[in-house]
Every structure is written in structure tokens, then in C-alpha cells.
Amino acid sequence: MPELPEVETVRGGLAPVLEGHRLTHVEARRPDLRFPLPANFVQMLTGAVIVKLERRAKYLLARLDREDTLVMHLGMSGRFEISRPDGVERPGEFHYAPDPDPKHAHIVFQTEAGARVTYYDPRRFGFMDLINTATLHLHPWFAGMGPEPLSEAFGGARLKEAFRARKQGPKTLLLDQRVVAGLGNIYVCEALNRARISPFKPAGGISRARLDRLAQDIREVLTEAIAAGGSTLRDFAKTDGALGYFQHRFRVYDREGEPCANGCGGVIARKVQAGRSTFYCPVCQK
């Protein structure tokens, strides 16, 4: 599933063609994605201006000039394609995703500037909904969600409070969206390796100084991944169609049996936790 950097990459690609623009035509080619679309989905969006395109955790939020916000989640295989009068733009420096199959083109947005944004989702694990903007923070998807890891509200103090007296490992807690929003398996593994903290160590026993370092490493690994366009795990692609290349800078993720990049002489190991692979160095991550 796309993680925070992938979703932020999509947001950055969509913003120039959607933000500040009016939707002159909206087409829903099926009544549902993962969940049913609102009954008035097309009518509510047609003619609306997208005032701001934001991201909260792994959600895209299109704030409308009406009372609602269009909430979008990519699921496992959702992606957008942007077409303009001069054609579909697919620039990139690395590999390119195959052309999306038209039969999986489920939602189409047309703007007054002539841009056409199509949402493709072969597995239909993604979803969209219209939620009242004033009460968005109370919706079950967002109520109780922790701070954004790139915001000033996140840091070692926040982690110390969240980890207090907890016996679970830090990886388990960092994946809890109530602790911090938007973190996923890949980047938690990466940040814990940089901070040299064991994924399995009881979180309540980690010192404040080490948590300060961990918070900084979380910010750095996310910032680097966003700049690189995210990872290319599964079939995820950037908005412009180009696959990201941050996977080539992974220190531990999917590198079982390879030397640890920290120069400690350790070898990357893998352990399955709750059905997901944890990659770590048993030598330097204590």
C-alpha cells in the first residue's frame, strides 16, 4: 500500500492541475470503489472549485468552495493519470509504469482549464467520499489521528508520552495512527535502523535522547523519500506515470542477508510481525 511519501508525491503532481480550478465535468463509471460512492457524488462535484489539495496521513483532501471536502484514498493500486490538450505527460528519469487499462478507469475529473484527471484502480481497494469540511476531524477516518510526522507537533516529546510504560516494540507503536499519522512498514523500518533502535525493544524503556534522534530520523527518511518520488513497491507509480526510485536507497527494507549500511558488521535480518516483514540489523539496533 502506498505510504506517506507516495501519497505526498501524488498530491504534489495533482495540485497544479486541480488546485484553484473548477470541475466542469465529473464522471463516475461505477457506483462504488472499495465503498459505495455518495449518491450525489457527481452532482456535488460538478461546478465546484478545488480551493486546496492537501494530505492527511495517507489521505488526499480536496477542499471545495462548498461545504464539503473530497476525501480520496489510493488503496493498494489506485493511481491518477493527468491528460492535457497536448497529450498525457509521462516524464521521468527511471522506469515507467505501463499504460493504465481503460477498463479500470473509474472516476474522471475535467477542469475548466482543459485538464483531465482519471482515477484508475484495478483492485478497487481505494475509495472516495464527500465529507462536511467543518466536521472532517470528527469523522471516524480522522478522529483520534496523531500528528503528522513532518509537523512541529511531532518529536521526541510526543514519542516519549506515547511510549510511556508500553511493552510493545517501537515499530508496532509507530504504525499506530493514533501515535503518529501516515507512517507505514517501509519507512518505520528505515527510521529505526538509522536511529539504531531495535523494533522489538519495549518502547517504554527507550530514553528521551534516543527518541529525539528517532523523530529526526523519521522526518529525514520521509523527506528524502518525497524528494525521490517514493518507492516502487508493488505497482505504485508517481502521478506523472514515472516510478519512484527511493527503493534504491533503502538501508534495510527488503535487504535480508545484506550488510548493514551502518558499518557495524551486521547482516540485515527479517522477522514477520503481525503478517508484515520487519527488516533490521541485530548487531547495531539495540
N, C-alpha and C positions, 0 to 999 in steps of 0.2 A: 504494500500500500504506500502511495506517495507520502513522504514525511514533510515536515515544515519547510525545508528548503525547496523542495519540488513545488509545493503549493505557492510559495512566495515567488518562484520563478514564473509560474503561470500568471499570477496576479500582475507581475511586472510586465509581462507580454501583452496581457489583455487591456491594461489600464489606458494606453494611448488611443485605442480604438473604441473603448466603451466609456471611459470616464468623461463626464461632461457632454455626452452625446445622447440624443433621443432615439429610442427604439421605434422605428416606423413600422416594422413588421416582425411578428413573433410567430413561430410555427412549432407546435408540439405534435410530433408524428406518432406519438403513442401516449396513452393516458397515464403511464407510470414509468418510473425508473426502478430504483430499489423500493421506493414507496410511491403511492399514487400522487400525481401532481394535483395542486389545488384545482377545484372545479372551474375557477375563474382565472386560471393561470395566464392564458393568452390575453384575455381582456384587460387584466390588471397591469400587464407589462406593456402592451401596445400604447405608444404615445408617451410613455414615461421617460424621464431623463435620469440616467445613472449619475448621480451627483458625485459619488465617491466609490471607488473599488478598494476594499480593504481585505485583510486576512485576520482571522481569529483562530488560533491553533491551526487546524488543518482545513478550516472552512474559508470559502471565499464569500465576502459580504458585499453585495452591490446595493448601496444606499440609494433609494429612489427619491424623486422630488415629491412623492406621495407619502402615505403614512407607513409604507412597508419597506422591508429590505429583502432582496432576493438572496437567499442563502443557498450556496452550492457546495457540494462535497464530491470529490472525484472518485471516491471508492478505490477499487483496485486498478481499473483500466480506463477510467474516464479521461478524456483529453479534449482540447479545443483546437479548432483549425480556423485561422483568420484568412479571409479572402477579400481582396480589394479589386476595383475595376481592372487593374493591371495584372491580376493573377494572384495565386497563392504564394506567399513568401516563405521559403524554407532555407534561409541562410544558416550557416553553421561551420564549425571547424572540425567536427568529429563525424560520427556516423549519423545517418538519417533514418528516421522511422519510416516504415512502409506507408504508402498512401492509405488513409483510412477507408474502410469498406463502406460504401454508401448505405448499405442495409443497417448499419449501426449508427447512422446519423439521426439522433433522436430529437434534438432541440436546435432550432435555428433562430438567431437574432440578427436583424438587419437594422443598421443605423441610418440616420439622415445623411451622413457623410459618404454612404455607399459601402461601408464595411459590412461584411457578412461573417458572423461568428457561429460556427457549428459545433455542437457538443456531440462527440462520439463516445459510445460506451458499450463495447461488445458484451461484457459480463453483466452490465446494468446493476453494479453494486454502488454506483454513485447515486446522488439524489439532489433534488431542488425543492425549495419551498418558499413561500412568501410569508414573512412574519412581521408583525407590527414592530416598527423600529423602537418605539418608546418602551416596549416590554421585552425586547430581544434578550436582554441579560437575564430575564426570568425564565426563558424557555428551557426545557429540560436539557437541550443540547449544550447550553452555555451556563446555566445556573451552577454555582459552586466551582466553576473552572478556575484554575490557578492563574498566576501572572504569566505573561509572555516572557520567554527566556531571554529575549533581546531587549526587554524593557528595564527601566530603572527600578521597577518593583521587585525584580528578581536578583538574588545574590546569595552570598553565604549565610546571611542572617535568615533569609527565608528558608533555606535548606536546613539550617540548624533547628529552626522551630518545627518544620515538617517532620524531621527525622527524630525528634526528641523521644527517647525511650523506645524507639522502634527496633524490633529484632530482625525485620526483613532486610534484605540486602539493598543497597542504594539503587541498583538497576530496577528492581521491582517498584520502588517508590517513585523513581523519576519517570516511569511510564504511567504513573497515576496522574490523570489530567487534573486532579484536584490539587496536586502539589505544584505542577508547572504545566503549562498548556503547550501542546503541539509536539512534544518530544516523542520519538519513536525508537525502535530497536536499534537501527543502524547508528544513529548519532549518539545515543546513550553509550553504546559500546565504545565508540570512538573517544568520547569525552572522558570516560572512566579510565581508559588506557593512558591518555595524555596526563591525567591527574594522578596516575599510578595508584588508583584505588580499586580494591577487589570488588567485583559485582556482588559478591556473596557475604561480605563483611557486615555484621549487624550495623545498620545505619546510625543507630543511636550512639554508637561509640566513636564515631568519626569526629575529629576535632574541628573547631571553627576555622582554623587556619587552612586545613585541607579542604574544607567545604568552600572557602573563599576561592581557592585555586580551582576547584571543580566547577564552580559557577562561571569563572572566567574561561575555562576550557570549553564549557558548553557554548558560551557566546562565540568563542573563536571558531569552533568547528562548524557551527551553523553559518556564521558569516562567510567563511571560506567556501562552504558548500553552495550558498546562494550565489556568490560571485562566480563559481564554476558552473552553475546551472543545475545543481543537484546531482543525484545518482542516476544510474540507468538500470537499476534492478527491475526485474520483470520486463514489462514492455512500456514503461513510462517514458514520455518524451516531453521536451520543452514545448512551449506554446507555438514556437515557430517551426516545430517539427524536428528540430535537431536534438539528438540525445545528449544529455549532460555527460560530463566526464569526471566528476568528483570521485567516482569509484576507483579511479586510478591513483588516488591519493589516500585511500583507506589505509589505516595503520594496522587495524586488527580485523575489521569486518570481512568475513569470507576469506581469511588468510590462514586458516588452520594449517599447522605444520611449518609455517614460515617463520623466519627470525623476527623477534620483536624489534620494532623501529626505535625503541628507547635505548638500544645499545646495551642492554643488561645481560645479554647472552641467553635470554629465554626464548622459547618457541611458543607461538600462538596456539592456544588450545580452544576447544569448543565444548560447551555443555548446554544441553537442552533444558530450558526453564519454561514451564507453562506452555510448551509446544513451540517455543521460539529459541533459536540458537543464540547463545551468548558466546562471543569471542573475547578472549582475554589472555594476558600473559601471567602465568602462575608464578613467575620469578619476581617481577617488579610491581605487580599490582597486589598490594597488601592491605 
